[in-house]
Amino acid sequence: MSTLTFPRRLNVPDVRIDPQQALFSLSSFLAAAITLALAFAASMPRPWWALLTVYVTAQPMAGAFRPKVLYRLGGIFTGAFMTLLLVPNLQNAPELLVLCLASWTGLCIYLAVLDRTPRAFLFQMAAFSAAVISFPYLDDPASIAETTIARVEEMVVAILCVTMVHALLQPWSATPVIRARAQSFLGHARRWTAEAIASQHARLENEHRRMLAADVTELGMIAVHLPFDQRGAPATQRRVMALQQRLAGVLPLASAAANRLDLLRAGPGIAPELGALLEASGAWLQCGEGNAAALSAQATQLAVQAEDAGDWSGLLTASACLRLAELLDALREGQRLPDGIGEPGGSADAALESVPFALARDHGVAALAGLATAVAIMLYCAVWILLAWPNGSATAAFAALITCSFAAQDDPAPVIGRYLMATLKTFPLATLYLFVILPRVDGYEMLVLTLAPALLWMGYIQADPKRSPQALPMFSCFIVAMGFQARFQADFANFINTGLAQVGGIVATLAVTRLFRSASVVRTARRIVRANWADVAELADIRRPFRPARWTAAAVDRLGQVAARMALARGDSDLHAADGLADLRVGRNVIPLRRALSHVPHDIRHHLGTVLADLAALYAQRWRKGVTVPAPDALRAHIDSALADLLSLPAEDTRQAALRALVGLRCNLFPDAPPPQRVAAA
């Protein structure tokens, strides 16, 4: 009996097109087509510059590029003003002109890195617009005014076109991004918490910290952009800020619960009631089984019972239960808030209490970025002037553009290296278009149809988060190498010179970056850690202003900055000895102590003030020396005395909060110390 045989299926790759990414690419292409039409109709001298500005300005998320529009326009006009101020007056002193332009660029980058809000794009655009307008035309300073006006017109037309097209087509809102980031955070937090209460947190703790801190920091940055994204933004912004603060609280709460449970396991052991609670909480965290509100109430009740015992084991158990209850409440509230983002809820939103997201600004880090940028520009301009290289001005312009684009990063060298590779890979495509395809094209309509496949493909790559860093060098190489003009010009020598200028600018930037910036990642992380120590010392100093909410937001922001840099530090680096979460927990325990000062008797107030003074001195010493100085035994003795004093007072809310804060301080600063004798005997 014969059998039918069928040919084997070919292994055809599964090609899927994301509709949002395709819509973004189409929107950018339509903006590019309109920009080219206006540039050709107005006889602008360099339409290719306007076309490139379209794709530099476009951003995949609507909320990411709308707030930048006004700031970019302001930056363009500011950079043009500086060009007209410097070039005509210093045209006979090229060395001084380069020094002034480099200093201006470094100042703008300093302000951009320091600001970290949408305003940063004003300074960034002011920096490289001045450099890009000035450097290519230093050989002909007499026409700098006409050139500056032309560049400003081209960039303004491009920015307005891409803004209007994206606003009409609405590529997509920030709302899905916020929800996705919140859900990602909640998933990481639940996994980490489940591991922590099950004594498995050591294996993946650092990885979880990096992800959680990065998610919280990004939520805060998105909240800064939200007023420019959609209608009802104030209500939505309140909800995102409230969500960010609740999720930020998960970090110290989860680590504090894990810390107390570790001490209980290493000492008196975990009571059966607490063990059953941990098992039920783990089931809810991992599978969603059970009622989080009921588990939180059970944990609170167990904490009250344990605290009534008055001994150290009871205080540890109470602290663990309370942190677990607060953690469950924060996660439960965090799950509810994302559903209302983007949907103003009237009174529900008005009831949310939040403070603005406090960005941690470091003048030292910003000054380092600005100085490195200025030095880099001066070095490759010096090479250009000393060698009298004919294309050196174009190389300096490209180098300045790339340097300013990546100046905010600690180590831009890897990104610039990928920029170079993407540029080299795009040259064959530009060659094919310029010398094979475009000579057969006649008219604007045919030009747009011919460019559509390449620009739509690159725009789709730009919308893909994983591949978006490749898009800018591809657009830059493709558009600049062809140099669109009112009439087609295929000059091979000019094409090669332009390509060499681009590659030379990238290589020069890469070389300078490796010389001056590659070793700054760990140094930057140390500066951020020291800044956090200084803030904890200020928070504990009763002579300084008391702003607990802003301190918490800034501390979480710094934790996110350090966590991203810790991945690049060596395993034996002393940076790993600085536990950012422990410092965050210490700071949060300082807050109830300062609030309790006016609610306790004078002698106990003196003991609490001594604890705060010792804490301020400890963190000030860490800040001065730049290393994790161990806490002195005198501080432990003062904490033990304050604990015994507070246990002798009648139970009330302020006293209970201060008592729990002292337990937290002792656990964080002296995890290996024996139990306090006076408390253990109580």
C-alpha positions as CSV (number, residue, x, y, z in Angstrom):
1,M,0.0,0.0,0.0
2,S,1.5,3.2,-1.1
3,T,1.8,6.2,1.3
4,L,1.6,9.8,0.5
5,T,4.6,11.8,1.3
6,F,4.6,15.5,1.6
7,P,7.6,17.8,1.3
8,R,9.1,19.0,4.5
9,R,8.1,22.5,5.6
10,L,10.7,25.1,5.0
11,N,12.0,26.8,8.1
12,V,10.7,30.2,7.2
13,P,11.3,32.7,10.0
14,D,8.3,34.0,11.8
15,V,8.1,37.7,10.9
16,R,5.8,39.8,13.0
17,I,5.2,43.5,12.6
18,D,4.4,45.4,15.7
19,P,1.5,47.8,14.8
20,Q,2.6,50.5,17.3
21,Q,6.2,50.5,15.9
22,A,4.9,50.5,12.4
23,L,2.6,53.5,13.1
24,F,5.5,55.4,14.7
25,S,7.7,54.7,11.6
26,L,4.9,55.8,9.3
27,S,4.3,59.0,11.3
28,S,8.0,59.9,11.2
29,F,8.1,59.2,7.4
30,L,5.1,61.5,6.8
31,A,6.7,64.2,8.9
32,A,9.9,63.8,6.8
33,A,8.0,64.0,3.6
34,I,6.3,67.2,4.6
35,T,9.6,68.7,5.9
36,L,11.3,67.9,2.5
37,A,8.4,69.5,0.6
38,L,8.6,72.7,2.7
39,A,12.4,72.7,2.4
40,F,12.3,72.4,-1.4
41,A,9.5,74.9,-1.8
42,A,11.3,77.5,0.4
43,S,14.6,76.8,-1.4
44,M,16.4,76.1,1.8
45,P,20.1,75.6,1.2
46,R,20.4,72.2,3.0
47,P,17.2,70.2,3.0
48,W,19.1,67.2,4.2
49,W,19.7,69.0,7.5
50,A,16.0,69.4,8.1
51,L,15.4,65.8,7.2
52,L,17.9,64.6,9.7
53,T,16.4,66.8,12.4
54,V,13.1,65.1,11.9
55,Y,14.5,61.7,12.9
56,V,16.7,63.1,15.7
57,T,13.6,64.8,17.2
58,A,11.1,61.9,16.8
59,Q,10.7,59.7,19.9
60,P,8.7,56.5,20.1
61,M,6.5,57.6,23.0
62,A,4.4,60.7,22.7
63,G,5.0,61.8,26.2
64,A,8.8,61.6,25.6
65,F,9.0,64.1,22.7
66,R,6.2,66.6,23.4
67,P,7.9,68.3,26.4
68,K,11.1,68.5,24.5
69,V,9.7,70.6,21.6
70,L,9.7,74.0,23.3
71,Y,13.0,73.3,25.0
72,R,14.6,72.2,21.8
73,L,13.4,75.3,20.0
74,G,14.7,77.4,22.8
75,G,18.0,75.6,22.7
76,I,18.3,76.1,18.9
77,F,17.8,79.9,19.3
78,T,20.1,80.0,22.2
79,G,22.9,78.1,20.3
80,A,22.3,80.4,17.2
81,F,22.7,83.5,19.4
82,M,26.0,82.2,20.8
83,T,27.2,81.5,17.3
84,L,26.4,85.0,16.2
85,L,28.0,86.4,19.3
86,L,31.3,84.4,19.2
87,V,32.2,83.7,15.6
88,P,32.2,87.2,14.1
89,N,34.0,88.7,17.1
90,L,36.7,86.0,17.4
91,Q,37.1,85.0,13.7
92,N,40.8,86.2,13.7
93,A,41.7,84.2,16.8
94,P,40.7,80.6,16.1
95,E,42.3,79.3,19.2
96,L,40.3,81.6,21.4
97,L,37.2,80.9,19.4
98,V,37.6,77.2,19.9
99,L,38.2,77.7,23.6
100,C,35.0,79.8,24.0
101,L,32.9,77.3,22.0
102,A,34.3,74.4,24.0
103,S,33.6,76.3,27.3
104,W,30.1,77.1,26.2
105,T,29.4,73.4,25.2
106,G,30.8,72.2,28.5
107,L,28.7,74.7,30.5
108,C,25.5,73.5,28.6
109,I,26.3,69.8,29.2
110,Y,26.9,70.6,32.9
111,L,23.5,72.2,33.2
112,A,21.9,69.3,31.2
113,V,23.3,66.6,33.4
114,L,22.5,68.5,36.5
115,D,18.9,69.2,35.6
116,R,17.6,65.7,34.5
117,T,14.2,67.1,33.6
118,P,12.8,68.0,30.1
119,R,14.6,71.3,30.5
120,A,17.8,69.4,30.0
121,F,17.1,69.3,26.3
122,L,17.3,73.1,26.1
123,F,20.8,73.0,27.3
124,Q,21.8,70.0,25.2
125,M,20.4,71.5,22.0
126,A,22.1,74.8,22.8
127,A,25.4,73.0,23.2
128,F,25.5,71.0,19.9
129,S,23.5,73.5,17.8
130,A,26.2,76.1,18.5
131,A,29.0,73.6,17.7
132,V,27.3,72.2,14.5
133,I,26.5,75.6,13.2
134,S,29.9,77.1,14.0
135,F,32.6,74.5,13.2
136,P,31.8,73.7,9.5
137,Y,31.8,77.4,8.6
138,L,34.8,78.8,10.5
139,D,36.7,79.0,7.2
140,D,34.1,81.5,5.9
141,P,33.0,83.5,8.9
142,A,31.7,86.4,6.7
143,S,28.6,84.4,5.8
144,I,28.0,83.0,9.3
145,A,24.9,85.1,9.8
146,E,23.2,83.8,6.7
147,T,24.3,80.2,7.6
148,T,23.0,80.5,11.1
149,I,19.6,81.7,9.9
150,A,19.4,78.9,7.4
151,R,20.2,76.2,9.9
152,V,17.7,77.6,12.4
153,E,15.0,77.7,9.7
154,E,15.7,74.1,8.7
155,M,15.7,72.8,12.3
156,V,12.6,74.7,13.3
157,V,10.6,73.5,10.3
158,A,11.6,69.9,11.0
159,I,10.7,70.1,14.7
160,L,7.3,71.7,14.1
161,C,6.4,69.1,11.4
162,V,7.3,66.1,13.4
163,T,5.5,67.4,16.4
164,M,2.3,68.1,14.5
165,V,2.3,64.8,12.7
166,H,2.9,62.8,15.8
167,A,0.3,64.8,17.7
168,L,-2.3,64.1,15.1
169,L,-1.6,60.4,14.6
170,Q,-0.8,59.8,18.3
171,P,1.8,57.0,18.0
172,W,1.0,56.0,21.6
173,S,0.6,57.4,25.0
174,A,2.8,57.2,28.1
175,T,0.0,55.3,29.9
176,P,0.8,51.8,28.7
177,V,4.5,52.4,29.5
178,I,3.7,53.5,33.0
179,R,1.4,50.5,33.6
180,A,4.0,48.1,32.1
181,R,6.7,49.6,34.4
182,A,4.5,49.4,37.4
183,Q,3.6,45.8,36.7
184,S,7.2,44.9,36.1
185,F,8.1,46.5,39.4
186,L,5.3,44.6,41.2
187,G,6.4,41.3,39.7
188,H,10.0,41.9,40.8
189,A,8.9,43.0,44.2
190,R,6.7,40.0,44.8
191,R,9.4,37.6,43.7
192,W,12.0,39.3,45.9
193,T,9.7,39.5,48.9
194,A,8.8,35.8,48.5
195,E,12.4,34.9,48.4
196,A,13.3,37.2,51.3
197,I,10.7,35.8,53.8
198,A,11.7,32.3,52.7
199,S,15.4,32.9,53.5
200,Q,16.4,32.7,49.8
201,H,17.0,36.4,49.1
202,A,20.8,36.3,49.1
203,R,21.1,34.6,45.8
204,L,19.3,37.2,43.6
205,E,19.2,40.2,46.0
206,N,21.5,42.5,44.1
207,E,19.8,41.8,40.8
208,H,16.4,42.5,42.3
209,R,17.7,45.7,43.8
210,R,18.9,46.9,40.5
211,M,15.7,46.2,38.7
212,L,13.4,47.6,41.5
213,A,15.4,50.8,41.9
214,A,15.6,51.4,38.2
215,D,11.8,50.9,37.8
216,V,11.0,53.3,40.7
217,T,13.4,55.9,39.3
218,E,11.9,55.6,35.8
219,L,8.4,56.0,37.2
220,G,9.4,59.3,38.8
221,M,10.9,60.5,35.6
222,I,7.8,59.6,33.6
223,A,5.7,61.6,36.1
224,V,7.8,64.6,35.4
225,H,6.9,64.3,31.7
226,L,3.2,63.5,32.1
227,P,1.8,67.1,32.1
228,F,2.9,67.3,28.4
229,D,1.4,63.9,27.4
230,Q,-2.4,63.9,27.6
231,R,-5.5,65.5,28.9
232,G,-6.2,65.1,32.6
233,A,-2.5,65.1,33.2
234,P,-2.5,66.7,36.7
235,A,-4.8,64.0,38.0
236,T,-2.8,61.3,36.3
237,Q,0.4,62.8,37.5
238,R,-0.8,62.6,41.1
239,R,-1.7,59.0,40.7
240,V,1.7,58.2,39.1
241,M,3.5,60.0,41.9
242,A,1.5,58.3,44.5
243,L,2.2,55.0,42.9
244,Q,5.9,55.8,42.7
245,Q,6.1,56.6,46.4
246,R,4.2,53.5,47.4
247,L,6.5,51.4,45.3
248,A,9.5,53.2,46.5
249,G,8.5,52.2,50.1
250,V,8.5,48.5,49.0
251,L,12.3,48.6,48.7
252,P,13.2,49.4,52.4
253,L,10.2,47.5,53.7
254,A,11.1,44.2,52.0
255,S,14.8,44.5,52.9
256,A,13.9,45.4,56.5
257,A,11.6,42.4,56.9
258,A,14.3,40.1,55.5
259,N,16.8,41.6,57.9
260,R,14.6,41.0,60.9
261,L,13.8,37.5,59.8
262,D,17.5,36.7,59.3
263,L,18.2,37.8,62.9
264,L,15.4,35.7,64.3
265,R,16.5,32.7,62.4
266,A,20.1,33.2,63.6
267,G,19.0,33.8,67.2
268,P,15.8,32.8,69.1
269,G,14.1,31.3,66.1
270,I,10.8,32.1,64.4
271,A,7.6,31.5,66.4
272,P,5.1,29.0,64.9
273,E,2.5,31.8,64.5
274,L,5.0,33.9,62.5
275,G,6.0,30.8,60.5
276,A,2.4,30.2,59.4
277,L,2.0,33.8,58.5
278,L,5.1,33.8,56.4
279,E,3.9,30.7,54.6
280,A,0.5,32.3,53.8
281,S,2.1,35.5,52.7
282,G,4.5,33.6,50.4
283,A,1.5,31.9,48.8
284,W,-0.1,35.3,48.1
285,L,3.1,36.8,46.8
286,Q,3.8,33.9,44.5
287,C,0.4,32.8,43.3
288,G,-2.1,35.4,44.6
289,E,-3.7,32.9,47.0
290,G,-5.3,34.4,50.0
291,N,-6.4,37.9,51.1
292,A,-3.6,40.4,51.5
293,A,-5.7,42.7,53.7
294,A,-6.5,39.8,56.1
295,L,-2.8,38.8,56.2
296,S,-1.8,42.4,56.9
297,A,-4.3,42.6,59.8
298,Q,-3.0,39.3,61.2
299,A,0.6,40.5,61.0
300,T,-0.3,43.7,62.9
301,Q,-2.1,41.8,65.6
302,L,0.8,39.4,66.0
303,A,3.2,42.4,66.2
304,V,1.2,43.9,69.1
305,Q,1.2,40.6,71.0
306,A,5.0,40.2,70.5
307,E,5.7,43.8,71.5
308,D,3.8,43.4,74.7
309,A,6.4,40.8,75.9
310,G,9.0,43.6,76.1
311,D,12.0,41.4,75.4
312,W,14.4,41.5,72.5
313,S,13.0,38.5,70.8
314,G,9.5,40.0,71.0
315,L,10.7,43.3,69.6
316,L,12.4,41.6,66.7
317,T,9.3,39.6,66.0
318,A,7.1,42.7,66.2
319,S,9.4,44.6,63.9
320,A,9.4,41.8,61.3
321,C,5.6,41.6,61.5
322,L,5.0,45.3,61.2
323,R,7.3,45.6,58.2
324,L,5.6,42.6,56.6
325,A,2.2,44.2,57.2
326,E,3.3,47.5,55.7
327,L,4.8,45.7,52.8
328,L,1.6,43.8,52.0
329,D,-0.4,47.0,52.2
330,A,2.1,48.8,49.8
331,L,2.0,45.9,47.3
332,R,-1.8,45.7,47.5
333,E,-2.2,49.4,47.0
334,G,0.4,49.3,44.2
335,Q,-1.7,46.8,42.4
336,R,-4.7,49.0,42.5
337,L,-3.2,52.3,41.4
338,P,-2.0,51.3,37.9
339,D,-5.5,50.5,36.7
340,G,-6.6,54.1,37.1
341,I,-3.6,55.7,35.3
342,G,-4.8,57.7,32.4
343,E,-8.4,57.7,33.7
344,P,-9.0,60.8,35.9
345,G,-11.0,59.7,38.9
346,G,-12.1,63.0,40.3
347,S,-12.3,62.7,44.1
348,A,-10.3,59.5,44.1
349,D,-7.4,61.2,42.5
350,A,-7.8,64.3,44.7
351,A,-7.5,62.1,47.8
352,L,-4.1,60.8,46.8
353,E,-1.3,62.4,48.8
354,S,2.0,62.8,47.0
355,V,5.0,65.0,46.9
356,P,6.9,65.9,43.7
357,F,9.5,63.4,42.6
358,A,12.8,64.8,44.1
359,L,15.7,64.3,41.7
360,A,19.0,63.9,43.3
361,R,21.4,66.4,41.7
362,D,25.2,66.0,42.0
363,H,27.2,69.1,40.9
364,G,30.4,67.0,40.9
365,V,29.1,64.5,38.4
366,A,27.6,67.2,36.2
367,A,30.9,69.2,36.3
368,L,32.9,66.1,35.3
369,A,30.6,65.5,32.3
370,G,30.9,69.2,31.2
371,L,34.6,69.3,31.7
372,A,35.2,66.1,29.7
373,T,33.1,67.4,26.9
374,A,34.9,70.7,26.7
375,V,38.3,69.0,26.8
376,A,37.3,66.6,24.1
377,I,36.2,69.4,21.8
378,M,39.4,71.4,22.4
379,L,41.6,68.3,21.7
380,Y,40.2,67.3,18.3
381,C,39.8,71.0,17.2
382,A,43.5,71.4,18.1
383,V,44.4,68.4,15.9
384,W,42.2,69.9,13.1
385,I,43.9,73.3,13.3
386,L,47.5,72.0,13.7
387,L,47.2,69.6,10.8
388,A,45.3,72.1,8.6
389,W,43.0,69.2,7.6
390,P,40.5,70.4,4.9
391,N,37.6,68.3,6.2
392,G,38.6,68.8,9.8
393,S,35.7,71.3,10.3
394,A,33.1,68.7,9.4
395,T,34.8,66.1,11.6
396,A,34.8,68.5,14.5
397,A,31.1,69.1,13.9
398,F,30.3,65.4,13.9
399,A,32.5,64.8,16.9
400,A,30.8,67.6,18.9
401,L,27.4,66.2,17.9
402,I,28.2,62.8,19.2
403,T,30.0,64.0,22.3
404,C,27.1,66.2,23.4
405,S,24.6,63.4,22.6
406,F,26.2,60.9,25.0
407,A,27.8,63.3,27.5
408,A,25.4,62.4,30.2
409,Q,26.6,58.7,30.3
410,D,29.3,57.7,32.7
411,D,31.2,55.7,30.1
412,P,29.9,56.6,26.6
413,A,32.6,54.5,24.8
414,P,30.6,51.3,24.3
415,V,27.6,53.3,22.9
416,I,29.9,55.3,20.6
417,G,31.5,52.0,19.5
418,R,28.1,50.6,18.5
419,Y,27.4,54.0,16.8
420,L,30.5,53.5,14.7
421,M,29.5,50.0,13.6
422,A,26.0,51.1,12.7
423,T,27.4,53.9,10.6
424,L,29.8,51.6,8.7
425,K,26.9,49.1,8.0
426,T,24.8,51.9,6.5
427,F,27.4,53.2,4.1
428,P,26.7,50.5,1.4
429,L,23.0,51.4,1.5
430,A,23.8,55.1,1.1
431,T,26.1,54.2,-1.8
432,L,23.4,52.2,-3.5
433,Y,20.9,55.0,-3.3
434,L,23.2,57.8,-4.3
435,F,24.9,56.2,-7.3
436,V,22.4,53.6,-8.5
437,I,18.8,54.5,-7.5
438,L,18.6,58.3,-7.2
439,P,20.1,59.1,-10.7
440,R,16.9,57.5,-12.1
441,V,14.5,59.5,-9.9
442,D,12.9,62.7,-11.2
443,G,10.7,64.9,-9.1
444,Y,9.7,65.2,-5.4
445,E,7.0,62.5,-5.6
446,M,9.3,59.9,-7.0
447,L,12.0,60.9,-4.5
448,V,9.6,60.3,-1.5
449,L,8.4,57.0,-2.9
450,T,12.0,55.9,-3.5
451,L,13.2,56.8,0.0
452,A,10.1,55.2,1.7
453,P,11.5,51.6,2.0
454,A,14.8,52.8,3.7
455,L,13.3,55.4,5.9
456,L,10.4,53.2,7.0
457,W,12.7,50.4,7.8
458,M,15.0,52.6,9.9
459,G,12.0,54.2,11.6
460,Y,10.8,50.8,12.6
461,I,14.2,50.1,14.1
462,Q,14.0,53.4,16.0
463,A,10.7,52.4,17.6
464,D,12.1,49.1,18.8
465,P,13.5,49.7,22.3
466,K,16.1,46.9,21.8
467,R,17.5,48.3,18.5
468,S,16.7,52.0,18.8
469,P,20.4,53.0,19.6
470,Q,21.2,51.8,16.1
471,A,18.7,54.1,14.4
472,L,20.4,57.5,14.9
473,P,23.8,56.6,13.3
474,M,21.9,54.9,10.5
475,F,19.8,58.0,9.8
476,S,22.9,60.2,10.2
477,C,25.0,58.2,7.7
478,F,22.2,57.7,5.2
479,I,20.9,61.3,5.1
480,V,24.2,63.2,5.5
481,A,26.1,61.0,3.0
482,M,23.6,61.6,0.3
483,G,23.3,65.3,1.1
484,F,19.8,66.1,-0.4
485,Q,19.8,69.3,-2.3
486,A,17.3,71.0,-4.6
487,R,19.2,69.3,-7.5
488,F,20.6,65.8,-7.6
489,Q,24.4,65.8,-7.1
490,A,26.4,62.6,-7.1
491,D,29.9,63.7,-6.4
492,F,32.0,60.6,-5.5
493,A,34.9,62.6,-4.0
494,N,32.5,64.7,-1.9
495,F,30.7,61.4,-0.8
496,I,34.0,59.9,0.3
497,N,35.1,63.1,2.1
498,T,31.8,63.3,3.9
499,G,32.0,59.7,4.9
500,L,35.5,60.1,6.2
501,A,34.5,63.1,8.1
502,Q,31.7,61.2,9.8
503,V,33.9,58.2,10.6
504,G,36.7,60.5,11.7
505,G,34.4,62.4,14.1
506,I,33.2,59.1,15.6
507,V,36.7,57.7,15.9
508,A,38.0,60.9,17.4
509,T,35.2,61.0,19.9
510,L,35.7,57.3,20.8
511,A,39.4,57.8,21.4
512,V,39.0,60.9,23.6
513,T,36.2,59.1,25.5
514,R,38.4,56.1,26.2
515,L,41.1,58.4,27.5
516,F,39.1,60.6,29.8
517,R,35.7,58.9,30.6
518,S,36.0,55.1,30.8
519,A,37.2,55.1,34.4
520,S,34.5,57.4,35.7
521,V,31.7,54.9,36.3
522,V,32.8,53.6,39.7
523,R,34.0,57.1,40.7
524,T,30.6,58.5,39.9
525,A,28.9,55.8,41.9
526,R,31.1,56.7,44.9
527,R,30.2,60.3,44.6
528,I,26.5,59.4,44.7
529,V,26.9,57.1,47.7
530,R,28.8,59.9,49.5
531,A,26.0,62.4,48.7
532,N,23.5,60.0,50.2
533,W,25.6,59.7,53.4
534,A,25.7,63.5,53.6
535,D,21.9,63.6,53.3
536,V,21.4,61.0,56.0
537,A,23.7,63.1,58.3
538,E,21.7,66.2,57.6
539,L,18.4,64.3,58.2
540,A,19.7,63.1,61.6
541,D,20.9,66.6,62.6
542,I,18.2,68.2,64.7
543,R,19.6,71.6,63.9
544,R,18.8,71.2,60.1
545,P,15.4,71.5,58.4
546,F,13.2,68.4,58.6
547,R,11.9,67.3,55.1
548,P,11.3,63.5,55.3
549,A,9.3,63.1,52.1
550,R,11.8,64.8,49.9
551,W,14.6,63.0,51.5
552,T,13.0,59.6,50.8
553,A,12.3,60.5,47.2
554,A,15.9,61.7,46.6
555,A,17.4,58.7,48.4
556,V,15.4,56.3,46.2
557,D,16.5,58.2,43.1
558,R,20.1,57.9,44.2
559,L,19.6,54.2,45.0
560,G,18.5,53.7,41.3
561,Q,21.5,55.6,40.0
562,V,24.0,53.6,42.1
563,A,22.3,50.2,41.4
564,A,22.8,50.7,37.6
565,R,26.5,51.5,38.2
566,M,27.1,48.7,40.6
567,A,26.7,46.2,37.8
568,L,29.8,47.6,36.2
569,A,31.9,47.6,39.4
570,R,34.3,44.8,40.2
571,G,33.2,42.2,42.7
572,D,36.0,43.1,45.1
573,S,35.3,46.9,44.9
574,D,34.7,48.6,48.1
575,L,31.6,50.1,46.5
576,H,29.8,46.9,47.2
577,A,30.4,47.4,50.9
578,A,28.1,50.5,50.8
579,D,24.6,49.0,51.2
580,G,22.3,51.6,49.8
581,L,19.2,49.9,51.1
582,A,20.6,49.8,54.6
583,D,21.3,53.5,54.4
584,L,17.7,54.0,53.1
585,R,16.4,52.0,56.1
586,V,18.5,54.0,58.5
587,G,17.2,57.2,57.1
588,R,13.6,56.0,57.3
589,N,14.1,55.1,61.0
590,V,15.5,58.6,61.7
591,I,12.2,60.1,60.7
592,P,10.1,58.8,63.6
593,L,12.8,59.6,66.1
594,R,12.8,63.2,65.1
595,R,9.0,63.3,65.2
596,A,9.1,61.8,68.7
597,L,11.4,64.4,70.2
598,S,8.6,66.7,71.2
599,H,6.3,63.9,72.6
600,V,8.6,62.3,75.2
601,P,9.8,63.5,78.6
602,H,12.9,65.6,78.8
603,D,15.4,62.9,80.0
604,I,14.3,60.5,77.2
605,R,14.4,63.3,74.7
606,H,18.0,63.8,75.7
607,H,18.8,60.1,75.0
608,L,17.0,60.2,71.6
609,G,18.9,63.4,70.8
610,T,22.2,61.6,71.6
611,V,21.3,58.8,69.3
612,L,20.5,61.2,66.5
613,A,23.7,63.2,67.1
614,D,25.8,60.0,67.0
615,L,24.1,59.0,63.7
616,A,24.8,62.4,62.2
617,A,28.4,62.1,63.3
618,L,28.7,58.6,61.9
619,Y,27.4,59.5,58.4
620,A,29.3,62.8,58.3
621,Q,32.5,60.7,59.0
622,R,31.6,58.3,56.2
623,W,31.0,61.3,53.9
624,R,34.4,62.9,54.8
625,K,36.4,59.6,54.4
626,G,34.5,58.2,51.5
627,V,34.4,54.7,53.0
628,T,31.8,52.7,55.1
629,V,33.1,53.5,58.6
630,P,31.6,50.9,61.1
631,A,29.2,52.2,63.7
632,P,30.9,52.8,67.1
633,D,29.9,50.8,70.2
634,A,28.9,54.0,71.9
635,L,26.1,54.4,69.4
636,R,24.8,50.9,70.2
637,A,24.9,51.7,73.9
638,H,22.9,54.9,73.4
639,I,20.4,52.9,71.3
640,D,20.0,50.3,74.1
641,S,19.5,53.0,76.7
642,A,16.9,54.7,74.7
643,L,15.1,51.4,74.0
644,A,14.9,50.6,77.7
645,D,13.7,54.2,78.5
646,L,10.9,54.0,75.8
647,L,9.8,50.6,77.1
648,S,9.1,52.2,80.5
649,L,6.7,54.7,79.0
650,P,3.0,54.1,78.5
651,A,2.0,52.8,75.1
652,E,1.0,55.4,72.6
653,D,1.6,56.0,68.8
654,T,4.6,58.3,68.9
655,R,6.4,56.2,71.5
656,Q,5.7,53.0,69.6
657,A,7.0,54.5,66.4
658,A,10.2,55.6,68.1
659,L,10.6,52.3,69.7
660,R,10.3,50.4,66.4
661,A,12.7,52.9,64.8
662,L,15.4,52.2,67.5
663,V,14.9,48.4,66.9
664,G,15.4,49.0,63.2
665,L,18.6,51.1,63.7
666,R,20.1,48.5,65.9
667,C,19.4,45.7,63.4
668,N,20.8,47.7,60.5
669,L,23.9,49.1,62.2
670,F,24.7,46.2,64.5
671,P,23.3,43.0,62.9
672,D,25.9,40.8,64.6
673,A,25.7,42.3,68.1
674,P,24.3,40.3,71.1
675,P,20.8,41.3,72.3
676,P,20.7,44.4,74.5
677,Q,20.9,43.2,78.2
678,R,18.4,45.7,79.7
679,V,15.8,44.9,77.0
680,A,16.4,41.2,77.1
681,A,15.8,41.1,80.8
682,A,12.7,43.2,80.6
